[in-house]
């Protein structure tokens, strides 16, 4: 693509031992490329499992322009979603960590359960299909106490990364970190 060609040209001008060319820090097209090709398609570490120890614990972060949340369910499973109500797009939880009994949009109080399913949507027509309006999921994987997310619809295979990283992190016992 044109973006890749521009980036390749800029990299070719870089002198060994020096910073990247200025465009890597302030060019709108390179920023958009990074959002799309790196942050939108890669596995990204967002935190540690110990930050979400109990059912209802969550972590909400914004990756580029995408607010996301990871929530520990009553079954102990971490699930991730775009942190955006399916009604009007309001951010459901503020960025940060916390605990919540349910996911309620602050705008019109649409309510979602821990699986992202829409459970309450006031003032909607009788034939409104709640099943078609659940939160959009994101991929979540863990390795040795760390939490990774991927925003892509089809995430890259996590297994090779997991298998390489797990033995390096194991001695640190991050599941029991303070």
N, C-alpha and C positions, 0 to 999 in steps of 0.2 A: 504494500500500500504506500501511498505518498507519505504518510506519517513515518513509516519505517525507513523510507529512503532519506527523509530529512534527518531523522535521528542518527542513521548510519553516517551521513555526511558530517554531522556535528561531532560524533564520536571520533571520526577520522582526524579531526582538527585538534583533538585534545593532546596536550603535551604530557608525556609520562611524568608522574609525580605532581601534577597540577590538578586543580578542581575541574569539574565538568564545565563545558561552555555555559555562559550565562543563560542561554535559552532554556536549559534544563531546570532553571529555578524560577523563571518568570514568563515563559511562553505558554499562551492559552492552549494551543494545539497539543503541545507535549503534555500539559496537565490533563487534558481530555484523554489523550492516549493512555497515560498512566492509570486514570480512573477506569477506563474500559478494559485495557489489556492486562493490567496487574491487579488492581484492587477488585475488579469485577470478575476475575477468572481464577485467582490463586487462593490457596489456603492461607489464612491470616490468623496469627495467634491474637486472641483478644483478652486472655487472662488465664486464671487458674481455677481448677475445680473447687478448691477450698473457699473461693469467693462466693460460691453458690452451694453451701453445704446441705441445706435443708429443703424439703418440698416447699415450693413457693418462692425460693430464692431466685433472683434474676440478675442479669447484667445487661444493661442497655448502653450501646455505643453507636457512634455514627462513623461509618466508613465512607469517606468521600462525601457524597450527597445522600447516602443510604443509611437511615436510622435502622438499627437491627436490635433484637433482643434475644437473649438465651435464657430459658426458664427451666428450672428443675421441677419435674412433675411429681405428683404423689407417688408414682412408681419409681422415683429416683432417676429417671431418664432426663438427660438434657435435650431440649428441643429448641430450635432457633426459628425466628420469623423476622420478616421485615416489620419494623416497629411503626406501622402505619395502618390506621383504621381503613377498612375497605369501603366505608361510607363516603367520607369527605377527605380522607388522607391525613387526618391529624395524627401527630405522634402520640402514641398511647402511654408510654412510660418515659419520664425524663432520663437523659443519659445518667448513668451511675449504677450502683448496686443497691439492692434492697430486697424486700420480701413483699409479696402480694398474694392475696387470696384469690383474686381474679383479675383479668385484664379488662379494664373499662376505659373506653375512649372518653377523654374529658370534654369533647365537643358535643356529641349527642348521646352519650352513654351506651353505645353499642358494647356488648359484653362478649368476651371470648373465653373459652376454657383453656386449660393447659396444653391441649393438643392443637390449639389455634382455631378450633371450630367456633363458629358464631352461635352463641346461645341466647342472646337477647338483642332485639333490634326494634325499639319502640317506633310507633307511628308508621309502620310499613304496611303495604297492602296484604290482604289475606293470602294471596297467591305468591308472596315473596318467598324465594327459595334460600333459606339460611345456609343450606349446605354448599351453595355456590359462592358464598361470600366469606369464607374463613380467611384467616391470616395467610399470607403467602409465606411458605416455608423457605428456610435456607438450610444448607448442609452444616452439620455440627459433628466434629470428631474430637476425641480426646486422646492424649498420649501422656502417660506417666504424670498425670495431674495437671497438664496444660490443656487449654481449650482452643480449638481452631474452628473457624467458620469459612465457608466459601459461598459467595453470592451468585455464582454461575448456576444456570439451570442444570447443566451437566457438569458436575465437579470433576476435576482430575482425580485419578486414583490416589488415595491417601496412604494405602498400605506400604509402598516403598519408603515413604518419609517416616511413617510410624515405626516401621521395623528398624530403620537406621537410628532414629532418635531415642526410642525407648530405652535401650541399654545405656546410653549416655546420661539420661536423666534419672534412671532408677536409683543410683546411690544417693541422690538428693532427697528422696522421699517427699516429693512435692504434695502428695495427697494429704500429708500431715503437717504442712508448713504453717507457720504462724504469721 
